[in-house]
Structure formats: C-alpha cells, structure tokens
Amino acid sequence: MQAATPHDSYAALMDLIKARHAELSPQFQAGARYLADHPDEVAVSSMRSIAARAQVQSAALVRLAQQLGFAGWPELKAIFVERLRAGPAGYAEKAGALAGKEGNLVTEVFTVQQRNLAATESANHAALDGAAALLQAAPRVHVAGFRAAHPIAYTLHYLYRLLRPSVQLLSGQGGTLEMDLRALQAGEAVVVVSFAPYSSETLLVAQAARMAGCHVVAISDSAMSPLALQADASIVIAVDSPSFFPSIVAGVAAVESLVELLVARAGPDAVHAIGAAESQLRALGAYAKTSNDVN
C-alpha cells in the first residue's frame, strides 16, 4: 500500500509539517504553526487574513505551500476545507455564533470556555484514543506538569491512580526532579503538560523521557509546541481566555476524557480497582460523613 502524501489528508500534512518544522525559516515556522493551530480558520478565511493573523507576508504562505509539495495556496487550503467538511455537523456554525456574542465579563468567560471545549473535543477524538492505547500498553506511567499546567497534570495523576496505583507524578518536590528522572526506563510512558510560555521543567522531563527510551504523550496548546514536536502522541488543548491567564478548562476535560477511555479499555479490572480504592479511602477516613451517608 502506498504511503500517504501531504496531498492525501490533513493528518499526513500535519505529520509532514512536524517532520520539517526544524528546517523551516522563522517566517515559515510561524505560518506553519498558525495553520496547525487554527485549521477551521484556514478553511474559511482568505490567504490575506490568515497571513495577517499569523503575522507573516501573504507570499510566505504561498512559498510555504510550495515547500510542502503543493502547487500553491489554493491546493493547500483544500486540505483544510475537506477536514472541516468531514468534521462534526454544525461545529463551524456553532463556533461562529459563540465568537460573535457579547455580554458582561462572566458571560464572556463562559462563552470562551464553551468555545475552548468545542475546539478541543473536535480536534482530539483520534488523539485521545491513541494516547489511551499508548498508556494502557506501557508497563509504567509518569505524569508531569508545572506552574499553571500543574492542575491538569495532577487531575490526570489523581484519577488514573484510582485504577492504576503505580502511576507516578513527577513533581520535583524539594528540588529532586533530576533524581526522579533517573528512574525512567525504556518502554515506559511519560505524559507532559504545558502551554505557552512553556515551563522549562516540563521540557526537561520530555527530553529526559526521550533519552531514556520512553513513549511521550504531550498535552499542549499547539501541534507545533516544543512538547508536541517530540511526542509519540499529542493532544492539543485550547487555552483561550478573556482574562490575563491561559485557561485550563479544556485541558482538564481532555484528561478526564482520557481517563474515561482508559477505564473503558481496562474493563472489569478497572471497576474492581476503583471500587477497592474507594473502599480503602472510606476506611481511612478520607471522606467526611454527612447526613446523606447510610449507616
């Protein structure tokens, strides 16, 4: 069977962009990153407007398309149009309606979060399945996320450990991150979580994981992020926010979805492990007793 070319599918095009990212000029890298991060906009917007948003010259997009093996911009854009056409019905219309709404600050925040969730769901069905398969097959799993990304990493660690107690959180507590990384073994899986500006500790974990022969799952804000570019599986989350700080809502939803897939894959074993964990937590007094508890 003949291998897919960048003209065959959006997935093949993204693979090519990742493979050639390091050799592209800075302007081409900026254009490629915008294409990867905003595929719906590429499908419905003019080349001039895409260039303006990506902060590159229109001619750079034409030359980028040619470097990627297309005759020109229209042929490259056709890949994005086909991707959008094959996506969930009504998604583009819903996203457009959400983006145009106005209201007070609270309304704006919730509107943006709805858009983040919709975009993250639309982009990651296959990616989440792939990540779940990789984690399930790994003999041991480690999770790392620092600063603003830590809540996402901790949520994954906490939930996944209910059915797989051996899951480790690489926290670097007490300045021991380098010591923690020495324990990584070939064939294990390491989940790294970060978004711009990327935490130097997370990049260190990803690099150490690759050197140790581990499989890397990246959860980040771009298919061209420094984490995604060295990952075996990449989950791209939307972090837009009207506030001063990136949002973690879609990231938390993504890891909750990932754990659901892992539970479904593990079947009765997961049910038994979760039940045992819950019973032990109750026996140890982890939960406060309320009037709703049955004596």
Rosetta blueprint (number, residue, H / E / L):
1 M L
2 Q L
3 A L
4 A L
5 T L
6 P L
7 H L
8 D L
9 S L
10 Y H
11 A H
12 A H
13 L H
14 M H
15 D H
16 L H
17 I H
18 K H
19 A H
20 R H
21 H H
22 A H
23 E H
24 L L
25 S L
26 P H
27 Q H
28 F H
29 Q H
30 A H
31 G H
32 A H
33 R H
34 Y H
35 L H
36 A H
37 D H
38 H L
39 P H
40 D H
41 E H
42 V H
43 A H
44 V H
45 S L
46 S L
47 M H
48 R H
49 S H
50 I H
51 A H
52 A H
53 R H
54 A H
55 Q L
56 V L
57 Q L
58 S H
59 A H
60 A H
61 L H
62 V H
63 R H
64 L H
65 A H
66 Q H
67 Q H
68 L L
69 G L
70 F L
71 A L
72 G L
73 W H
74 P H
75 E H
76 L H
77 K H
78 A H
79 I H
80 F H
81 V H
82 E H
83 R H
84 L H
85 R H
86 A H
87 G L
88 P L
89 A L
90 G L
91 Y H
92 A H
93 E H
94 K H
95 A H
96 G H
97 A H
98 L H
99 A H
100 G L
101 K L
102 E L
103 G L
104 N L
105 L H
106 V H
107 T H
108 E H
109 V H
110 F H
111 T H
112 V H
113 Q H
114 Q H
115 R H
116 N H
117 L H
118 A H
119 A H
120 T H
121 E H
122 S H
123 A H
124 N H
125 H H
126 A H
127 A H
128 L H
129 D H
130 G H
131 A H
132 A H
133 A H
134 L H
135 L H
136 Q H
137 A H
138 A L
139 P L
140 R L
141 V E
142 H E
143 V E
144 A E
145 G E
146 F L
147 R H
148 A H
149 A H
150 H H
151 P H
152 I H
153 A H
154 Y H
155 T H
156 L H
157 H H
158 Y H
159 L H
160 Y H
161 R H
162 L H
163 L H
164 R L
165 P L
166 S L
167 V L
168 Q E
169 L E
170 L L
171 S L
172 G L
173 Q L
174 G L
175 G L
176 T L
177 L H
178 E H
179 M H
180 D H
181 L H
182 R L
183 A L
184 L L
185 Q L
186 A L
187 G L
188 E L
189 A E
190 V E
191 V E
192 V E
193 V E
194 S L
195 F L
196 A L
197 P L
198 Y L
199 S L
200 S H
201 E H
202 T H
203 L H
204 L H
205 V H
206 A H
207 Q H
208 A H
209 A H
210 R H
211 M H
212 A H
213 G L
214 C L
215 H E
216 V E
217 V E
218 A E
219 I E
220 S E
221 D L
222 S L
223 A L
224 M L
225 S L
226 P L
227 L L
228 A H
229 L H
230 Q H
231 A L
232 D L
233 A E
234 S E
235 I E
236 V E
237 I L
238 A L
239 V L
240 D L
241 S L
242 P L
243 S L
244 F L
245 F L
246 P L
247 S L
248 I L
249 V H
250 A H
251 G H
252 V H
253 A H
254 A H
255 V H
256 E H
257 S H
258 L H
259 V H
260 E H
261 L H
262 L H
263 V H
264 A H
265 R H
266 A H
267 G L
268 P H
269 D H
270 A H
271 V H
272 H H
273 A H
274 I H
275 G H
276 A H
277 A H
278 E H
279 S H
280 Q H
281 L H
282 R H
283 A H
284 L L
285 G L
286 A L
287 Y L
288 A L
289 K L
290 T L
291 S L
292 N L
293 D L
294 V L
295 N L
